[in-house]
Amino acid sequence: MKTQYYTATSLDGFIATEDDSLEWLFQLGDINETSYPDFIQEVGALAMGSSTYEWMLRHVIKPGTGSAAPWPYSQPTWVFSSRLLPGVPGANLHFVQGDVRPVHAQMIKAAGTKNVWLVGGGDLVGQFHDAGLLDEIIVQVGSVTLGSGKPLLPRRIAFPPLALTAARAIGAGFAELRYNVPRKS
């Protein structure tokens, strides 16, 4: 069982534009050609920040429209937010705030033998790292630069450095990198 940050980033290290757009990402390839289909099979619980959750509401769920969709995950999902956010009917959502450690313990219990996926954003993942709870980073680096935006992981992780465990090309648009996150001594 691992706590993993699985995401995509631009070549210059941004997961979204300043206004939370992911349009740059969708032109780069088919998600089914990445490791995502196998990855999600091993996920037992998810965590995301409020910006990620609100993006999901706007672009995937679309509540209040004629084309509203169900929550795409069967796994329990913890949403970290200091604001009151709307729920999604039928979704196993837990709205939380504060220290990630007690929430992580709940997520581990819910995940059983499966992994915990930190969906994003980068600062939330940084909080898990700071608490010593991040085990692996899996990142698809896209063949675009954004110049600015929401950073991949706004933390200095240098001593000890991440340990590269795998690298592979995915079509013409992505390079997938996998890193183990060493524990500080």
C-alpha positions as CSV (number, residue, x, y, z in Angstrom):
1,M,0.0,0.0,0.0
2,K,1.4,3.4,-1.0
3,T,0.3,7.0,-0.9
4,Q,0.8,8.3,-4.4
5,Y,0.7,11.6,-6.2
6,Y,-0.4,10.8,-9.8
7,T,-0.7,13.8,-12.1
8,A,0.4,15.5,-15.3
9,T,2.5,18.6,-15.5
10,S,3.8,20.9,-18.2
11,L,7.5,20.7,-19.1
12,D,8.0,23.8,-16.9
13,G,6.3,22.3,-13.9
14,F,2.7,23.5,-13.8
15,I,-0.3,21.2,-13.3
16,A,-2.8,23.9,-14.4
17,T,-2.9,27.5,-15.6
18,E,-3.4,30.4,-13.2
19,D,-7.2,30.2,-13.8
20,D,-7.2,26.3,-13.2
21,S,-7.5,25.4,-16.9
22,L,-6.3,22.0,-18.1
23,E,-7.0,22.6,-21.8
24,W,-3.3,22.4,-22.5
25,L,-3.4,18.8,-21.3
26,F,-6.2,17.3,-23.4
27,Q,-4.4,17.8,-26.7
28,L,-1.5,15.7,-25.7
29,G,-2.9,12.2,-25.9
30,D,-5.4,9.6,-24.8
31,I,-5.6,8.9,-21.1
32,N,-6.1,5.2,-22.0
33,E,-2.6,5.1,-23.5
34,T,-1.1,6.1,-20.1
35,S,-0.7,4.0,-17.0
36,Y,-3.9,5.5,-15.6
37,P,-6.3,2.5,-16.3
38,D,-3.9,0.2,-14.4
39,F,-3.2,2.8,-11.7
40,I,-6.8,3.5,-10.8
41,Q,-7.5,-0.2,-10.4
42,E,-5.1,-0.2,-7.4
43,V,-6.6,2.9,-5.7
44,G,-8.7,2.4,-2.6
45,A,-9.1,6.1,-1.5
46,L,-8.5,9.6,-2.9
47,A,-7.8,13.0,-1.6
48,M,-8.0,16.3,-3.4
49,G,-8.1,20.0,-2.6
50,S,-11.0,22.4,-3.1
51,S,-9.7,23.8,-6.5
52,T,-9.4,20.2,-7.9
53,Y,-12.9,19.3,-6.6
54,E,-14.4,22.5,-8.0
55,W,-12.8,21.8,-11.4
56,M,-14.4,18.3,-11.3
57,L,-17.7,19.9,-10.6
58,R,-17.4,22.4,-13.4
59,H,-15.9,20.1,-16.1
60,V,-17.0,16.5,-15.3
61,I,-20.1,16.5,-13.0
62,K,-21.8,19.7,-14.4
63,P,-24.6,19.8,-11.8
64,G,-27.7,21.8,-12.7
65,T,-27.2,21.2,-16.4
66,G,-29.1,18.9,-18.7
67,S,-26.0,16.8,-19.0
68,A,-25.0,16.3,-15.4
69,A,-22.8,13.3,-14.8
70,P,-22.3,11.1,-11.8
71,W,-19.1,11.2,-9.6
72,P,-16.5,9.2,-11.6
73,Y,-14.9,7.4,-8.6
74,S,-16.3,4.5,-6.7
75,Q,-13.6,4.9,-4.0
76,P,-14.2,7.2,-1.0
77,T,-12.8,10.7,-1.6
78,W,-11.6,13.2,1.0
79,V,-11.9,16.9,-0.1
80,F,-9.7,19.3,1.8
81,S,-11.4,22.7,2.0
82,S,-11.8,25.5,4.5
83,R,-15.0,26.5,2.6
84,L,-18.4,24.8,2.4
85,L,-18.7,23.0,-0.9
86,P,-21.7,21.3,-2.5
87,G,-21.7,17.5,-2.5
88,V,-22.5,15.2,-5.4
89,P,-25.5,12.8,-5.0
90,G,-24.4,9.2,-4.6
91,A,-20.7,10.0,-4.1
92,N,-18.8,8.8,-1.1
93,L,-17.3,12.3,-0.2
94,H,-15.8,13.5,3.0
95,F,-15.2,17.2,3.4
96,V,-12.3,17.9,5.8
97,Q,-9.8,20.6,6.8
98,G,-6.7,20.9,8.9
99,D,-3.9,18.5,9.5
100,V,-3.5,15.8,6.9
101,R,-2.2,13.1,9.3
102,P,-5.5,12.1,11.0
103,V,-7.3,12.2,7.6
104,H,-4.6,10.0,6.1
105,A,-5.1,7.4,8.8
106,Q,-8.9,7.3,7.9
107,M,-7.9,7.0,4.2
108,I,-5.5,4.2,4.9
109,K,-8.2,2.3,6.8
110,A,-10.8,2.9,3.9
111,A,-8.3,1.8,1.2
112,G,-7.5,-1.5,2.8
113,T,-4.8,-3.2,0.8
114,K,-5.0,-0.7,-2.0
115,N,-3.2,2.6,-2.6
116,V,-4.2,6.2,-1.6
117,W,-4.2,8.6,-4.5
118,L,-3.4,12.3,-3.8
119,V,-5.1,13.8,-6.9
120,G,-4.0,17.4,-6.2
121,G,-3.3,20.2,-6.0
122,G,0.3,20.5,-5.4
123,D,0.2,22.3,-2.1
124,L,-2.1,19.6,-0.6
125,V,0.4,17.0,-1.8
126,G,3.1,19.1,-0.2
127,Q,1.4,18.9,3.1
128,F,1.3,15.1,2.9
129,H,5.1,15.2,2.0
130,D,5.8,17.5,5.0
131,A,4.1,15.0,7.3
132,G,6.2,12.1,5.9
133,L,3.2,10.5,4.3
134,L,4.0,10.6,0.5
135,D,5.6,7.4,-0.9
136,E,5.6,7.8,-4.7
137,I,5.2,10.5,-7.4
138,I,4.0,9.4,-10.8
139,V,4.0,12.3,-13.2
140,Q,3.3,12.6,-16.9
141,V,5.4,15.5,-18.2
142,G,3.6,17.1,-21.2
143,S,5.3,18.5,-24.2
144,V,4.2,22.1,-23.6
145,T,5.3,25.0,-21.4
146,L,2.8,27.3,-19.6
147,G,5.1,30.0,-18.3
148,S,3.1,30.2,-15.1
149,G,0.3,28.6,-13.2
150,K,-0.3,26.1,-10.4
151,P,3.0,24.4,-9.5
152,L,3.4,20.7,-9.6
153,L,4.7,20.5,-6.0
154,P,5.6,23.7,-4.3
155,R,8.2,22.2,-1.9
156,R,11.9,21.9,-1.9
157,I,12.7,18.2,-1.9
158,A,16.4,18.0,-2.3
159,F,18.0,16.3,0.7
160,P,17.5,13.5,0.2
161,P,16.5,13.7,-3.5
162,L,13.6,11.7,-5.1
163,A,14.7,8.3,-6.5
164,L,13.8,7.8,-10.1
165,T,12.4,4.2,-10.6
166,A,11.0,4.4,-14.1
167,A,10.8,6.6,-17.2
168,R,8.9,5.9,-20.4
169,A,7.6,7.8,-23.5
170,I,3.9,7.9,-24.0
171,G,3.2,8.8,-27.6
172,A,4.6,12.1,-28.8
173,G,3.1,14.1,-26.0
174,F,4.2,12.7,-22.6
175,A,7.1,11.2,-20.7
176,E,6.0,9.3,-17.6
177,L,8.4,9.5,-14.6
178,R,8.1,7.5,-11.4
179,Y,9.9,8.5,-8.2
180,N,10.1,7.0,-4.8
181,V,10.0,9.6,-2.1
182,P,12.7,8.9,0.5
183,R,12.1,9.6,4.1
184,K,14.2,12.3,5.8
185,S,16.7,10.9,8.2
